[in-house]
């Protein structure tokens, strides 16, 4: 334990059913879609809007969902191995089905109490074990009794809200907080990182050539000193 929380970009692995694509918000628009799994660095205490689409196992041609992901605490991986030990957020097929039916799904991801772990084995091809609670219970409070909550996923029927200029509203994208894109759609090769900064107030819709990365944050997990912008941690990641 110990280490910065404010201003720290926590690596987060977002995964889901095979074929599902994901993007984030950036300067009033969604970034290009990428196949899951995808690793991004997210600021603690911020809420991020995502877009997920392409549900090949469902009869939902053209359907899209726009979940939010809030990182409420960090994890403390060995120094230099932060990206190899991300918070895992799994969006399950059951979650997607419930959201497409118009229901709100709230999933709290927590680190279990090391002194009182739950003896369970994950099914094949699943990252996380899950259990349901009554709809009138507070999921964060329940997770707090089981361990240390680190992230909250909310998945429902919310649709994009756009300004008269055609940009995503600040309300919808929660101010578009900055994040780090670790470019992990093909994890077998070495990747560079890109810091995606939020739009400035009154900024115009960027062109394709205008989407330049901002300067890196003061602390980027997994960045070796001798290779700025490179990430040596991806060579050993298996998905």
C-alpha positions, 0 to 999 in steps of 0.5 A: 500500500501507499503511493499517489492516488490523485493524478494517478492513471490506474491501468484498467483491462476492459473485456467482454464477449468475443467480437464486442468493440469498445471506444472512449470519449475524446473532445466531444466524440468517441474514439475509434472502436477497438476489439476487447480486451483493451487496456486504458489508464484511468484517473481515480475519482473520474467517471468515463463514458464508453461505447460498446457495440457489435454483439455477434452472439445476439440478435441485436443488429446495430445495437449500441450501449454507453456504459460508465466506468468510475475508478474509485481506488487504485491497486498497488502492483510491483513498480514497473509492472502496473500494466501487467496487473490492471484492474479487470472489468468484465462486461458479461453477455448477461450484463449486455442482455439486461441493458438491451432489455432496458434494465440498469446493471451496476457492477462493483469490482473489488479486491477481496479481503486477503484474510477472508477470501472466497474459495471459488474457481472461475469458469473457463474464459471468465476473468471474474466470479460474480454474484447478484444482490437484491435490487434494493441493496447498495452494491458499493456498501455490499462490496465494502463488506467483502473487500476493497471496492476499486471500480464501478461499472454502470450499464443501462439505456442511456443514449448520447446527448449532443450539443447544437454543434454536434459534439457530445455534451459535457454532461454525457461525457462527464467532462471527458477526463484524460486517459492513457490508451495503451493500444492493446488490441494485438497484445503479442507485440510491443505497444506505445502509449498515447495520452488522450486529453480532454477538450478545452472549453469552447474547443472546436470538433477536431479533425483527424489530423488535429487529434494529437496526444497531449504531453504524458502525465507526470506518472505513467504506469509501466513506463521505463526511464530509458524508453519514453513512450514505450511499454515493455510490460506487454510482451508477457501479457496473455489474454 
